[in-house]
Amino acid sequence: MPDSFFNFSRGERQGIACLLILILICQCLPAVWPHIRASPPPDDTAGLAQAELALERLLAEGAMEKTRKYDSMRASWKRPRYHRDSAFRKSRWRDSAFRKTDSTWKKTWVKKTPEIININTADSAEWERLPYIGSGYAGRIVRFRERLGGFHSVIQVSETYGLPDSVFNKIQPLLRLGNESLRKIDVNDTDEKSLTNHPYINTKLARAIIRFRSANGRFRQVEDLKRLPLVNDSIYRKIEKYLIAP
């Protein structure tokens, strides 16, 4: 190895020294830079610190209030039920006005003993007194009776839309037919729409009655309906009591 390999000129030595200094500065700069560029925290001009402290105090007070309410509720739960009920009864019955209201409430909600009803004259309130009959079933029965023109048999009540057979079997002993007074339809003067409104006459049958009447003249008697292809014995037995042919 030649001796001149480790010999540097003056300029080369200065360059090497500068390079070493730069390397040292780069190594130390990340550690000292935060201290060099450190700036004082911004002033709290909006009072955020005070607001934060106030919010913390409010939250702490709310938590304490909830804890006190929970403790009081637990204390009331631990009291014997007899004492709670007896104290309530004593305070309640001291007030005569409250006693009157309470007696009215009892009269309203006590279930009355079911009575036998007339299926052709009973209103919705009377139907609701029957077991298993609410306002919905009572309204349906009354509306079906009005469209029908009255019941001529207790069994017809079971034909009410949506009324279960099990419910009808339970209320059947409490149903009475009473005086039969049916509203009848004149087959010679009634139009197709009015005929269709009857539950036992559908649109096809009503149209057939009108066509037969137009082609053959007025009906002499209700039995003439048997001449229509759509009227069999079963249908005739259902509609004969609601039709007249004067």
C-alpha positions as CSV (number, residue, x, y, z in Angstrom):
1,M,0.0,0.0,0.0
2,P,1.6,3.3,-1.0
3,D,2.3,5.8,1.8
4,S,0.5,8.6,0.0
5,F,-2.9,6.9,0.6
6,F,-3.3,8.3,4.1
7,N,-1.8,11.7,3.2
8,F,-4.4,14.5,2.7
9,S,-3.9,17.9,1.6
10,R,-4.9,20.8,3.8
11,G,-8.1,21.4,1.8
12,E,-9.1,17.7,2.1
13,R,-8.6,17.7,5.8
14,Q,-10.9,20.8,6.2
15,G,-13.6,19.2,4.1
16,I,-13.5,16.0,6.1
17,A,-13.8,18.0,9.4
18,C,-16.8,19.9,8.0
19,L,-18.5,16.7,7.0
20,L,-18.0,15.2,10.5
21,I,-19.4,18.3,12.1
22,L,-22.5,18.1,9.8
23,I,-23.0,14.5,10.7
24,L,-22.9,15.2,14.4
25,I,-25.4,18.1,14.1
26,C,-27.8,15.9,12.2
27,Q,-27.6,13.2,14.9
28,C,-28.2,15.7,17.7
29,L,-30.8,17.9,16.0
30,P,-34.0,15.8,16.7
31,A,-33.2,15.8,20.4
32,V,-32.6,19.5,20.9
33,W,-35.1,20.8,18.3
34,P,-38.2,20.7,20.5
35,H,-36.3,22.8,23.1
36,I,-35.2,25.3,20.5
37,R,-38.7,25.7,18.9
38,A,-40.7,25.4,22.1
39,S,-43.4,28.1,22.2
40,P,-45.5,29.2,25.2
41,P,-49.1,27.8,25.3
42,P,-51.8,30.0,23.8
43,D,-53.8,32.2,26.1
44,D,-57.2,30.9,27.1
45,T,-59.0,34.0,25.8
46,A,-62.4,32.2,25.5
47,G,-62.5,30.9,29.1
48,L,-62.4,27.3,28.0
49,A,-60.6,26.2,31.1
50,Q,-63.2,27.8,33.4
51,A,-66.0,26.3,31.4
52,E,-64.5,22.8,31.6
53,L,-64.2,23.1,35.4
54,A,-67.8,24.2,35.7
55,L,-69.0,21.3,33.5
56,E,-67.1,18.8,35.7
57,R,-68.7,20.3,38.8
58,L,-72.2,20.0,37.2
59,L,-71.6,16.4,36.2
60,A,-70.4,15.5,39.7
61,E,-73.5,17.2,41.3
62,G,-75.8,15.3,39.0
63,A,-74.2,12.0,39.8
64,M,-74.5,12.7,43.5
65,E,-78.2,13.6,43.1
66,K,-78.9,10.3,41.2
67,T,-77.1,8.4,43.9
68,R,-79.3,10.0,46.6
69,K,-82.5,9.2,44.7
70,Y,-81.5,5.6,44.2
71,D,-80.6,5.2,47.9
72,S,-84.0,6.7,48.9
73,M,-85.8,4.3,46.5
74,R,-83.9,1.3,47.8
75,A,-84.9,2.3,51.4
76,S,-88.6,2.5,50.4
77,W,-88.3,-0.9,48.7
78,K,-86.9,-2.5,51.9
79,R,-90.0,-1.4,53.9
80,P,-92.5,-4.2,54.4
81,R,-95.3,-4.3,51.9
82,Y,-97.9,-4.4,54.6
83,H,-96.8,-1.1,56.0
84,R,-96.8,0.5,52.6
85,D,-100.2,-0.8,51.7
86,S,-101.8,0.0,55.1
87,A,-100.4,3.5,55.0
88,F,-101.8,4.0,51.6
89,R,-105.2,2.7,52.6
90,K,-105.4,5.0,55.6
91,S,-104.5,8.1,53.6
92,R,-106.9,7.1,50.8
93,W,-109.9,6.4,53.0
94,R,-109.5,9.7,54.9
95,D,-110.8,11.6,51.9
96,S,-114.5,11.1,51.4
97,A,-114.3,12.4,47.8
98,F,-111.7,9.8,47.0
99,R,-113.9,7.1,48.5
100,K,-116.7,8.2,46.2
101,T,-114.4,8.1,43.2
102,D,-113.1,4.7,44.2
103,S,-116.6,3.2,44.6
104,T,-117.5,4.5,41.1
105,W,-114.3,2.9,39.7
106,K,-115.3,-0.4,41.3
107,K,-118.9,-0.2,39.9
108,T,-117.4,0.4,36.4
109,W,-115.0,-2.5,36.3
110,V,-116.8,-5.2,38.3
111,K,-117.9,-8.0,35.8
112,K,-121.6,-8.3,35.9
113,T,-123.4,-11.6,35.8
114,P,-124.5,-12.3,32.2
115,E,-128.2,-12.1,31.4
116,I,-130.3,-13.7,28.7
117,I,-130.7,-11.1,25.9
118,N,-133.1,-10.7,22.9
119,I,-131.0,-11.1,19.8
120,N,-133.3,-8.9,17.8
121,T,-133.5,-5.9,20.2
122,A,-130.2,-6.0,22.1
123,D,-127.8,-3.2,21.4
124,S,-124.0,-3.3,21.5
125,A,-123.8,-2.7,25.2
126,E,-126.0,-5.6,26.0
127,W,-124.0,-7.9,23.7
128,E,-120.8,-6.8,25.4
129,R,-122.2,-8.1,28.8
130,L,-122.0,-11.6,27.4
131,P,-118.8,-13.6,28.1
132,Y,-116.1,-13.5,25.5
133,I,-117.9,-10.7,23.6
134,G,-116.0,-7.4,23.3
135,S,-116.9,-4.2,21.5
136,G,-115.6,-5.6,18.2
137,Y,-117.8,-8.7,18.1
138,A,-120.8,-6.8,19.5
139,G,-120.5,-4.2,16.7
140,R,-120.3,-6.9,14.0
141,I,-123.3,-8.8,15.3
142,V,-125.5,-5.6,15.4
143,R,-124.4,-4.6,11.9
144,F,-125.0,-8.0,10.5
145,R,-128.5,-8.1,12.1
146,E,-129.3,-4.7,10.5
147,R,-128.2,-5.7,7.0
148,L,-130.0,-9.0,7.4
149,G,-133.3,-7.4,8.5
150,G,-133.4,-9.3,11.8
151,F,-132.8,-12.8,13.1
152,H,-135.4,-15.6,12.7
153,S,-133.1,-18.1,14.4
154,V,-130.5,-18.1,17.1
155,I,-128.1,-20.1,14.9
156,Q,-127.9,-17.1,12.5
157,V,-125.8,-15.3,15.1
158,S,-123.0,-17.8,14.4
159,E,-122.9,-16.5,10.8
160,T,-121.5,-13.1,12.0
161,Y,-118.2,-12.5,10.2
162,G,-115.2,-13.4,12.3
163,L,-117.2,-14.8,15.3
164,P,-115.5,-18.2,16.3
165,D,-117.7,-21.2,16.7
166,S,-116.3,-21.7,20.2
167,V,-117.4,-18.3,21.3
168,F,-120.9,-18.8,19.8
169,N,-121.3,-22.2,21.6
170,K,-120.5,-20.5,24.9
171,I,-123.0,-17.6,24.5
172,Q,-125.8,-19.6,22.8
173,P,-127.5,-20.5,26.1
174,L,-127.8,-16.8,26.8
175,L,-129.5,-15.9,23.5
176,R,-133.3,-15.7,23.1
177,L,-135.1,-15.1,19.9
178,G,-138.1,-13.1,21.3
179,N,-140.7,-11.7,19.0
180,E,-139.7,-12.2,15.4
181,S,-140.1,-9.1,13.3
182,L,-138.2,-9.3,10.1
183,R,-137.6,-6.5,7.6
184,K,-138.6,-7.9,4.2
185,I,-137.7,-6.9,0.6
186,D,-140.1,-6.6,-2.2
187,V,-138.6,-8.6,-5.1
188,N,-140.9,-6.8,-7.6
189,D,-139.9,-3.2,-6.8
190,T,-136.3,-3.5,-5.4
191,D,-133.4,-2.6,-7.6
192,E,-130.3,-4.7,-8.1
193,K,-128.1,-2.7,-5.7
194,S,-130.6,-2.9,-2.8
195,L,-130.9,-6.6,-3.4
196,T,-127.1,-7.1,-3.3
197,N,-126.9,-5.3,0.1
198,H,-128.6,-8.3,1.7
199,P,-126.1,-10.8,3.1
200,Y,-127.8,-13.8,1.6
201,I,-128.1,-12.3,-1.9
202,N,-124.9,-11.9,-4.0
203,T,-124.4,-9.9,-7.1
204,K,-125.1,-12.8,-9.5
205,L,-128.3,-13.7,-7.8
206,A,-129.5,-10.1,-7.7
207,R,-128.8,-9.7,-11.4
208,A,-130.6,-13.0,-12.2
209,I,-133.7,-11.8,-10.2
210,I,-133.8,-8.5,-12.1
211,R,-133.4,-10.2,-15.5
212,F,-136.0,-12.8,-14.8
213,R,-138.4,-10.0,-13.7
214,S,-137.7,-8.0,-16.8
215,A,-138.3,-11.0,-19.1
216,N,-141.3,-12.6,-17.4
217,G,-143.0,-9.8,-15.5
218,R,-143.6,-9.5,-11.8
219,F,-143.2,-12.4,-9.4
220,R,-146.6,-13.7,-8.2
221,Q,-145.1,-15.3,-5.2
222,V,-141.8,-15.8,-3.6
223,E,-141.7,-19.5,-4.6
224,D,-141.3,-18.3,-8.2
225,L,-137.6,-17.7,-7.4
226,K,-137.1,-21.5,-7.5
227,R,-137.4,-21.2,-11.3
228,L,-134.0,-19.4,-11.3
229,P,-131.1,-21.7,-12.0
230,L,-129.0,-20.1,-9.2
231,V,-131.7,-20.8,-6.5
232,N,-131.5,-24.2,-5.0
233,D,-133.4,-25.5,-1.9
234,S,-130.6,-24.3,0.5
235,I,-130.5,-20.8,-0.9
236,Y,-134.3,-20.6,-1.1
237,R,-134.7,-21.6,2.6
238,K,-132.3,-18.8,3.6
239,I,-133.9,-16.0,1.6
240,E,-137.6,-16.8,1.6
241,K,-138.2,-15.2,5.1
242,Y,-136.7,-11.9,3.9
243,L,-138.6,-11.5,0.6
244,I,-142.2,-10.7,-0.3
245,A,-143.9,-10.7,-3.7
246,P,-147.2,-8.7,-3.3
